[in-house]
Amino acid sequence: MKTLLCRYTAATLMWSVQLGFSQTEEPDLPYSSGSTGADGAFAPPASMPNRYNFAFAYDSAREEAVVFGGYDRGQSVSWLSGTIRNSGYKPETYTFDGTEWTLRQTDTFVSARYEVEMAYDPERQQCVMFGGLRADGTTLDDTWTWDGNDWNKEEPATTPPARHHHQMIWDSSNNRVLLFGGRSDSGWLSDIWTWDGTNWSQIATTNTPGSSASQQSYGQVVWDSTQNRAVYYNEYYRETYSFDGQAWTEIETANSPNTGIGGRMAYDPLNEEIVWQGGTSSGQTWVFKNNEWSQKNPQNPDHDREYAGMVWDNGNERVLLFGGDTGSGDFQNTSAWDGTNWTQLTGRVYRFDMSAKPDGIWNFTSINIPEWVAVYFDRNAANSPVTWLATEKVTINGRIYLNGETGPDNDLSGRVALGGPGGYDGGLGGVRFDISGRYAGTPGQGPGGGEAPTEERQTGGHGQYTGVYGNTLVQPLIGGSGGGGGSASSNANGGNGGGGGGAILIASSRDIEINGGIQANGGNRSYGGASYGGYGAGGAIRLIADRLIGTGHLEAEGPSSGGEGRIRMEGYYRPLAPNASPVPSATAPVESIDFSNQPALSVISVAGENVAQPPSGSLSSPDVIFTEAGPVSITVQGQNIPQGTPVSVRITSNEGIIELPSGDDPVVSLNASGTATFNTVVPKGTGTIQAFAEFTLTP
């Protein structure tokens, strides 16, 4: 027998995903997830780790971007037992096919280096790389070529002096690679060299940009194939020059990017303009056309980042931008510029839009979330929990976050901390008494939502889950409750409560392997000046498969005592179980889940007004508006719930929590038509209504 708790709620969600992988196929055991496979395979595009000051070029023969080296700040995740990637200079080659990144396994080793450059030579269909700075401080003068499969060390008779922080481009007018400037052990350089496929040659130039080589310490060079010239922009001095193969000429402009150092540029032959992006102080996008700079205003502006890589993607006719340093960490996103807007192609964060599935259920064939990718969810209107069913193996090597949000600052905007998908929102802190005439805020949402104290300067109640509602079977799938808002004082606001952790079910007819992690923790609280809000409760994680394996970690914790969520692990083989907190309930698979007749409970009318389904549950845009406070009727409708099942209602408002039926009032049950009606008095102001029913099914 199993006990089911049905709930009505409206909440918001935010979550992220992690990945895992397996090397051998095990025998198929009896469990079946019931997935139809109609939604195909789910596999977010693989990204590459964070990186900046690397070599970057586009190989047009193979239609792929190539990255070598650079610096990686590393990454550590405390709940996944510390560092998962070490920082440092990286001797790695990655290629990007327009969709995802691939780490290339090469026969030839090239030492790790930083501030290194390369350019693509279309005549010989190879990337040419020179110099860079090694981790031990050695400035390099070696030349390498990439043929699409491996690196080849070149042995030219003449070579430029060792350097790093230089520039390299392809001169399509003279069919040669150009190398500009950089920094040697003795200082900045202003020389120019050419590569003909065999040897380097220095070329004499006149009118070198700036009065000294130091003025070439910052800047970018690209080849303008329309005007048959190189264009150089120095972001420190904000000067623009052109180079015709012999002489530099300064171009006087009315405007120029003022974005700090470390920006990047690439030539867009489709729009016949140079694109500039980023820098230490800006995520601005500029273009240089007809000898003038102009700032663009994309609908989706990119982030401020320095020392990224930017190239023209000839196969897809777009500018590619990858990586960079944000000052606090490396950037992992790959974005594309189409002449008007930026579009993210890959990155550390993958957002999973739930709006297409009102019930939150996906029928996949397989699930494979690559390393370095975290999946977040944009919840649907009903704030359904996440249900992923798969016919084949599920591999999670990244991280899945279904955490409740931290309580935002109480700025009187009415913005609450959202619960994770299937979790409940936090309450609002009280507004200072000299403005509102009261101390209390609003309670947290959910059956275990934290209370909102009415006396001044009191902490909001913490959200609860285990011990208040739900069961060890995690049926139904339901998230954590929100923390209550803290109370105000005469001249200060109370803090907002944290959102409850979300809820996720992953079921596979084969194995689930997790080497990353899944996190459904309750959200932290905020301080409003007079008090703290309450913590959100942890959510729920349920895994069902033949085998639950891997070295990853699961969390459904609440920051406060009693706020922990629930974890359920069903598999014939469960070595993953010890890596869960709180301690999970663990058994062999109980049964396949029938999603065709799932119980549901809805509030369908309030005060005689029909409620649009699904309701928003939002305090800022109420589903029903009364003209007067006072008596109201509330009608609840059940679906696939037995007649006679008792129903309860929880109303939250600025006056506190109203529980129906209350005290010694008679039990209210679903009638033959599947409805139940409550009558109560509601106070003035805004509030939410939630309905719950608990019943037992006997097989």
N, C-alpha and C positions, 0 to 999 in steps of 0.2 A: 504494500500500500504506500501511497505517497501523498504528502500534504502540499497543496498548492496555495500560494498567496497571489491573488490577482490584484493589480493596482491600476489606478488611473493616475496619470501625472503628465505634466508638461515640463520639460526641462531642456537644458542645452548641453552640448557635449563638445569635448575636444579630446583627441587621443592620438597616439602614435604607435607605430608598429616596429617590431624587431624580427630578425630573421634567424634561420638555422639551416643546417645542411647535413646530408648523410652520404655515405660512400658505398654501401652495399644494400641490395634489396633483400629483405627478409620474407619468409613465407607469409602468405596472406592468411590472417586469422579470421574468425567468424564475424567480427563486428562490421556493420554497415552504417555509414553516416546518413544514408537516405538522400544524398545529393543527386540531383538529376544531371549535373554538369552543364546546365543550360547557360551559365555565365562564363564558361570557358576557364582558362587558366588565369590566375592573378599573380602577376610578377612585376612589381614596380621596376623601372629601369635602374640598372646598376650604376652607381656613381663611383668615383674614385675618391680616395681620402683627401682631406684638406691639403692645400699646397699653395705656395707662393714663390715668386722669383724663380720660376722654372723656364725651360726652353719649350716653345710652343710653335708649331707650324701646321699648315694644312697640306696633306699629301693628295693632290688632285688626281693622280693616276689611280689611287686606291680609294679615293673619296672618303678619307678619314683624317681627323685631326690627331696629331702626335704630341705627346708630352714626355719630357724627360727631366728627372731631377727635381730641384727645388727644395724648399724647407717645409717641414711638416711640424706643427706645434704639438702633435699628439692629441690624445683624448683619453680622459679617465671618467668613469661612471661609477660612483661610490656604491650603488646598489648592485653593480655587476662585478664586485670585488676588485675595484681599483682600475689601473690603467689597462685599456684594451688596445692602445696603439702608442708606441713610443715616439717621442719627438726626435727631430734631427734631420740631417741631410739625407735624401733618399736616392739610391741608385736604381730607380724604377722607370720603366717605359710603359705608358698607357696609350691606347688608341681609342678614339670615339667615332663610332660609325653613324652618328646622327641621332641615335636613340640611347645607347648606353656605352659605358666605358668598360674596357677590357685590359687587365694587366697582362702584358706580353711576356712570355717566357723566352729569353734569348740565350743563345749559346755563348755569346761574347759578353764579358763583364765590362761595364763602363763605370768608373768610380763616381760616387755620389758627388754632386756639386750644386752650387747655388749661384744666382745672378749669372746664369748661363743663357746663351742665345742660339737659335738656329733659324734657317730659312729653307724653303723648299726650292729645289732646282728642277723645273719641269723638263729641261733638256735631257737630263740624266735620270729623271724620275726618282730622286732621292732627296732626303733632308740632309742639310749640311749643318753641323754643330761645331762651335768653337769655344774653347776656354771655359771660364767659370771659376768659382772660388770653392776650394775643397774644405772639409770640416776642420782640418788641421791648420788652416790659414794659408795653404799653398795656392797661389794664383796660377792658373793653368794656361798652357798654350797649345794644347792638342786639338787636332781636327778629326771629327768622326762623321761618317755618313750612314744613314738609315735607309735600307732598301725595301722596307715593308715587312721584313722578317727578322733581320739581325743588324747589329752595328758592325761597321768596318772601320778600323783605324787607318787613317790616311798618313802618308809619310811625304809631305811636300818638301821640295828642296829649300823653299823659302817660307817662313811663317811669320805672322804678326807677333809682336811682343805679347807676353802673357797678360791677360786682362780679365776682368769681370765687369758686369754692369754696362755692357756694350749693346749695340743694336745690329741686327742683320736683316737684310731684305733682298728680294729678287728684283734685279733691274731688267725688265722685259724688253727695253729698247736695245740693250747691248748683250743680252743673254748671259748674265753673270750675277753672282752673289756679291753684294756689297756689305762690308763690315765697317761700322762707324764707332769711333771713340771708345769709351769705357774707362776703367780705372786699373792702373798697374800698381805694383808695390811702391812706386815712387810718386804716384799722383795721377791726376786725370789726364786723359789723352784726347787729342782732337784729330787723329789721323784717319784715313780711309783706305781700306784694302779691298781687292777684288779676288774672287775665287773662280777659276776657269774649269774646275773639275779635276785638276791635277796639282795646281800650284797657286800660291798667294802672290799678289803683286800690289805694291803700294802705289797709289796715284797721287800726283801733286794737285793741290787745290788752292784756291784763293778765296779771300773774304770769309774766313772761318767764322761761324756764328759766335758773337760775343767778343769781348776784348781779350779773353783768355780762355784757356782750356777748361778752367773751373766752371765756365758758363755752359759747358756741355755736361756737367755733372748730373743734370736731370734732363729728361727729354725723351721723346719718341720719334722714330723715323718710319715712314711708310712710302711705298712707291705708288704714285698717282699715274696709273696706266693711261688715263685719258689725256693728261697733259705731258706725259713722258718725262716725269721729273720725280725726284725724291722730295718729300715735304717733312720738315723737322719742326717740332713744337717743343719749346722749353717751358714746362709748367711753373718753374720757379721764377724765371724772369718774364714769363708770359710773352715770349717772342716767337715769331713764325718765320721760317726760312725755306727757300726752295734750293735744290741742287740739280744742275743740268749735266752733271758728269765731270765738270771741271771747276765750276765756281759756285759759291753760295750767294744767294741774293735774299736780303730781308724783305718780307712782305708786310707792309704797313696795314694793320687791321683796326677797325673801330672797336671791336669787342674780341674777347678771347676767354677761354675757360679759366676760372679762378677757383680751382678745386683742390689746392694743395698738391703735394708731390705724389708720384706713384700711379698716376692715371695711365690708361692704355688707349691706343688707337689702331684702327685698321681701315683699309680702303675698301669702299663699297662701289664696285664698278657698275652695278645695276643702276644706282642712283647718282653715280659720278660724284661722290662726295667722301670725305674722310670722316669717320665716326670716332669721337673721343668719349671715353666713359671713365668715371670714378676719380679716385684720389683720396688723400688722407682725410679730407674734410667734406666730401660731397659724393653723392650718388648721381650727380648730374650727367646728362648726355648732351653733347654738343656735336655739330657737324661743321666741316670746313668745305665751302663750295664757292666758286667764283671769287676766290681770294678773300673770303670773309667768313668769320666764325658766327654761328647763331646757335642759341640754346634750344633744345627740343623739350617738349613737355609730354612725355609718354604717359599713357593711361596707367601703365604698370611700371613705375620707375624702378630702376635697379638699386641695389644697396651701395653705400659708400664702401669701397674696397681699394686697396693699393697693391701694386705689384702682381696683378692678375695676368692672364694671358688673353689676347684678343686676335682673331684671325678671320679672314673671309672664307666661308664655307661655300666653295664653288658648286658642289653637288646639289646643295639645297638653296643656293642663292640667298644667303643670310650671313650676318656677322655672328660669330661665336665668341662668347666670353666665359672664361672659366677661372675659378679659384680666386686667390688674392688674400690679403691680410686686412682684417677689420680693426686692428689695434688691440683687440682682446682675444682674438683667435683667428685661425685661418678660415677661409670661406670655401665651401664645397660645391656651390651651385654652378651648373652650366646653364647659361641663358642665351637666347637668340634674339637679334635685332633685325626687324623686317623693314626698317626705314621709318617706322612710326612708333612701334611699341616693342617692349621686351617681353619675352615669354620664357618662363623657366622650363628647361628640358629635363634636367636631373638635379638632384641635391640631397642633402642630408634629410630633408623633410619631404615626405610625400603625403599629400592631402587626399583622403578617401572620401568622396562625396556620397552620402547616404540617401540623398533626396530621391533617387530613383527607386528605392525599395521602402515603401511605407511600413512594412513589417520588419525591416532591418535584416532580412534573410537573403544570403547569397548562396547560390548553388554552383560552386567552382569544380573544375576537374582537379587542379592542383594549386597549391599556394607556395610561392617561393619569394621570400623577401630578402634581398641581398644584404651583404655586410655593408655598413656605413649608411644604410637607409633607415629612417624612422617614419612610420606611417601615422598620420594624424587624421581624425575623422571630422568632417563637417556633418553634424547630425541632421536627421530628417525632422519633419514637422511634428511627428509624434514622439520624438526623442526615444526611439526604440533602442533597446540594447543591440549589440552587434552579434550576428550569428553568421559564422562562416562554415559552410559544409563543403567537404571535398571528397571526390572519389579516389584520389591518389594521395601521395605523400604530401605533408605540410612541412615546410622547412622555414625556420625563422632564425636568421643570423643577426638581425638588427634588433631594434627595440620597439615595443608597442606601448604607447602611453594612453591610458584611459583615465588619467588623473582628473580629479576635480580641480577647478581653478582656485588660485589664491584669492582671498577677498580683496577686491580693488579698493583704492582710496575712497572714502566716503565724501565725494565731492558734490553730493546732492543731485547727481545725474540719474539716480535710480538704477545704476548698473550693478547687477549682482554677480557673484562668483558662480559660473555655470558648472553644473555637474558634468561628469563624463557621460558618454553615450549610455542612456538607461539609468543614469544617476540623477540626483536631485540638487537643485540650486541652493546656495547659501542665502541667509536672510540679510536684510539691510540694517545697518546700524541706526540708532536713533538720531534725529536731527536736534541740534542744540535747543534747549528749552525756550530761550528768548526769541526763537523764530517759530518753533512748532507748538509750544505750549504743552509739551509732553516729553518724557524721557525715553520711552520704549521705541525700539525699532520693530522689525518683523521677524517672525520665527523662521528657522530653516525649513526647507521643503522635505517631504518624504515622511514615511511612517515613524521614523526615528529622528525627525528634524529637531534641532536644538531650539530651546525656548528663547524668547526675547524678554529679558527682565524689565520690570516696570520702575524699579528704583534707580536713582541716578548712579552713574559710574560703575555699573555691574557688567561683568563679562558675559557674553552670550553663551547659551548652552551649546555643548558639543553635539555634533551629529552622532547617532548611534545606528548600529546594524545588528551584529550578532547578539543574541539575547533579547532582541526587541521584535524582530520579524525575520521571515525567511526560514530556511531549513538547510540541513547538511547536504541535501541532494541538489541544492541551488536550482530548484524548480518552484516557481518560475525564475527566469533569469532577471535579476533586479539589482540595481546599483545602490550605492550608499546614500545616506541622507545628509542634507546640508546643515552647517552650523548656524546657530541663531545670531542675529545682530546684537551687538553690545548696546547698552543704554547710554544716553547722552548726559551731559551736565548742563548747567545754566548757560554756558558759553562755548561748549565744545561738542563735537559729534561723537557718536559711538562707532566702533569698528564694524566692518562687514564680516559676515561669516564665510567660511570656505565652502566650496562645492563638494558634493559627494562623489566618490570614485565611480566610474562607469562600470558596465558589465559586458562581458564577452564570452561567447561559446564558440569554440573551434572543435569541429568533429571531422575525423578522417576515416575512411574505410581502410586505410593502411596505417602509417605511422605519423606521429607528430614529433619532430625533432626541433628543439629550441636550444640554440647556443648563444643567443642574445638574451632577451628578456621581455616580459609583459608586466606592465605596472598599471594598477588601478587603485591608486592611493587617494585618500581624502585630501582636499585642498587645505592650505594653510589659512590662517585668519589675518585680518588687518587691524591696525590700531587707529582709532579715529581722533585721538586727542583726549577723550574722556574715558574710553574703555576699549578692550579687545572684543572682536567677534568670537564666535565659537569655531572650532575645527570641524571640517567635513569628515564624514565617516568613509572608511575604505569601501570599495566596490566588490565585484564578484568576477571570478575567472573559473570557467569550466572547460576542461579538455577531455575529449573522448576519442580513443583510437585503439588500434591493436596494441601499439607500444607508445609509451611516452618517454622519450629519450633525450639526451643532450646534456650540456654543461651549463645551460642558462639558468635564469632565476625568475621567479614569479613573485609579485608583491600585490597585496590588497590591504594595506595597512591604513589605519587612521592615526593622525598625529596625537590623539588623546587616548587615555585609557578607556576601554570599552568601545572604541570606535573602529576596531578592526573589521574587515569585511570577510568574505568567504571564498575559499578555493576548493574546487572539486576536481579530482583527477580519476578518470575511469580508463583503465587499460589492463590488458592481460600481463603486461610487463611495464613497470613504472619506476625506473631508476631516477627519473626527474623529480619524483615526489619530495625528497629531502631538501630540494632547492626552492622551497616555497615558504612564504611567510604572509599570513599566519599558517600554522600547520594545516595541511589540507585533509579533507576526508578523501580516502582513496580506496577504490574497489575495482574489480573487473567491470567492464561495461554492463550496465543494468539492462538496457534495452535500446533499440533504435528509437529515435524521436519522431513522432508523427506531428508534422507542423500544419497539417491540413485542418485540424479542429482545435486550434489553440484557444484556451479561455481568454476572454477580454472583458473589460469593464470600462464603461464610458459614462461621463456626466453629460446627459443629453439636453437638459433644460434647467434654467435657473430663473425663478420669479416669472415663470410663464414664457420666457424667451428661449427659443431653441439655440443650442450651442453648436457652432460650426465644428465639424470633425475633420482632422483632429484639432482640438483647441490649442492655443499657443501657450497658455499658462503664464503669460508675461504680465508683470505688473505695469510695465510702461505702455502696453497696448492691450487693455483688457478684452476678453472675449464677450463679456456681458457688462452693460452699464446700467445701474439703477439710478432713478431720479431721487429716491428717498431711501434713507436707511430704515430698517424695520423688518417685519416678518417676511420671509421668502420661503418658497418651496423649491426643493432640489430633487430632480429625478435622475436616477442612475439606471443604466441598462446593461445587463450581462449577456454575454454570448458564449455558448458552450460551457455554461456554469449551471449546475443542477438547481431546479426549482427548490425554494426553501432555504437556500444558502444565506446565512446572515451577512449583511453588508454594513460597513461603518464608513463614516465620512469625517474628514479632518479639514477644518477651515482655519486658515491662518490670516491674521489681520494685524493692524496696529494695536488692537486691543488685546491681542494674545491669541491663544489656540482654542477653538471650539471643537469638542469631540462629540460626534453623534453616532448612535444614541448616547446620552450622557446619564451618569448616575444610575438611578433605578428605572430609567425609561425602558419600555419594552423593546425587545429585539426587533429590528427591521430586516425583513428577508425578501429575496426575489420572489415575485409572484409568478403565476402561470404564464404571463406574457414576458417574463424575464426582466421586469422593472421593479424598482423600489423607490419610494418617495419619502423625503424627510422635510420637516418643517422646523424652522429656526428663526432667530432674529440676528441679523448681521449689523455690525456697527458701520458708521460712516468711514469712508476711506477705501483703500484698495486691499485686496486679499486674494487668496487662492483656495480652490476646493479640490480635494483629492478623495477618491473612494477606494475602498479595499474590501476584498472578500476572501475568506480562507475556508477551504473545503478539502475533503479527502476522497480520492478515487481508489476504488478497489478493483484490481484487474479481474 
